[in-house]
Amino acid sequence: MERFTYLAILAFIFVGSAWLEIALRTRVLRRWKRLLLSLAAPFAIFVAWDIWALATGHWSIDPARTIGLDLFDVIPIEEIVFFVVVPLAAILSLEAVRSVRGWPLGDEESTP
């Protein structure tokens, strides 16, 4: 069961924020192009950095807490998922606060 520790944490983070999409109608997932643009650059940068850091021994991830699927034989698949789930949770949380507070997004159509 220890092998699923990292995945369980990611699932907890996702479930903890995904309900905001439905309950508060944040529309983050509906605006998928904006979401992909928001996630793409940080994802690429941090995955590359992580691969370098793991390959050079700068840091490590406990293999006993991952399922054992590694990308390029260096980075656990859970680490790749981390770079999608955590920023998605942050965006959902920000959009939920914005929705509740009534803060404008900035791309609303102006009415004459």
C-alpha positions in Angstrom: 0.0 0.0 0.0 3.0 2.3 0.6 3.5 2.3 -3.2 0.4 4.4 -3.7 1.4 7.1 -1.2 2.3 9.7 -3.8 -0.8 9.0 -5.9 -3.0 9.2 -2.9 -1.7 12.6 -2.0 -2.3 13.8 -5.6 -5.8 12.4 -5.5 -6.5 14.2 -2.3 -5.2 17.5 -3.8 -7.4 17.0 -6.9 -10.5 16.0 -5.0 -10.0 18.8 -2.6 -10.2 21.4 -5.4 -12.1 19.7 -8.2 -15.5 20.2 -6.5 -15.0 24.0 -6.9 -15.5 23.6 -10.7 -19.0 22.2 -10.0 -20.1 23.9 -6.8 -18.9 27.5 -7.7 -19.1 27.2 -11.5 -15.5 28.4 -11.9 -15.5 27.2 -15.6 -11.8 26.4 -15.5 -12.2 23.2 -17.4 -14.5 24.7 -19.9 -11.9 27.2 -20.8 -9.5 24.4 -21.7 -7.3 26.4 -24.1 -6.6 29.0 -21.4 -5.9 26.2 -18.9 -3.5 24.5 -21.2 -1.7 27.8 -21.9 -1.5 28.4 -18.2 -0.1 24.9 -17.5 2.2 24.4 -20.5 5.2 26.6 -19.7 5.5 25.8 -16.0 5.0 22.1 -16.8 7.8 22.0 -19.4 10.2 24.0 -17.2 9.7 22.1 -14.0 9.7 18.7 -15.6 13.0 19.5 -17.4 14.4 20.8 -14.1 13.2 17.8 -12.2 14.7 15.3 -14.7 18.0 17.1 -14.5 17.9 17.2 -10.6 17.0 13.5 -10.4 19.5 12.4 -13.0 22.4 14.3 -11.4 21.5 13.2 -7.9 20.6 16.7 -6.7 17.5 15.1 -5.1 15.6 11.9 -5.1 12.2 10.4 -4.8 11.6 7.4 -2.6 10.8 4.5 -5.0 9.0 2.7 -2.3 6.3 5.4 -2.4 5.7 5.3 -6.1 4.1 2.8 -8.4 7.4 2.2 -10.3 6.6 3.7 -13.7 9.4 6.1 -14.6 9.6 8.4 -17.6 13.0 8.2 -19.3 14.0 5.8 -16.5 14.5 8.9 -14.3 11.3 10.6 -13.2 8.3 8.8 -11.7 5.0 9.2 -13.5 3.6 10.6 -10.2 6.0 13.5 -10.5 4.7 14.3 -14.0 1.1 14.2 -12.7 2.2 16.5 -9.8 3.0 19.2 -12.3 -0.5 19.1 -13.7 -2.6 18.4 -10.5 -1.0 21.0 -8.2 -1.2 24.0 -10.6 -4.7 22.9 -11.6 -5.7 22.9 -7.9 -4.2 26.4 -7.5 -6.0 27.7 -10.6 -9.3 26.2 -9.4 -8.8 27.8 -5.9 -8.0 31.2 -7.4 -11.0 31.1 -9.7 -13.2 30.0 -6.8 -12.2 33.0 -4.7 -12.6 35.2 -7.7 -16.0 33.8 -8.4 -17.2 34.2 -4.8 -15.8 37.7 -4.4 -17.1 38.8 -7.8 -13.7 40.0 -9.0 -13.7 40.5 -12.8 -11.6 38.2 -14.8 -10.6 40.8 -17.3 -11.9 39.2 -20.5 -15.6 39.9 -20.0 -17.5 41.4 -22.8 -18.3 45.0 -22.1 -21.9 46.0 -22.4 -22.8 49.4 -23.8 
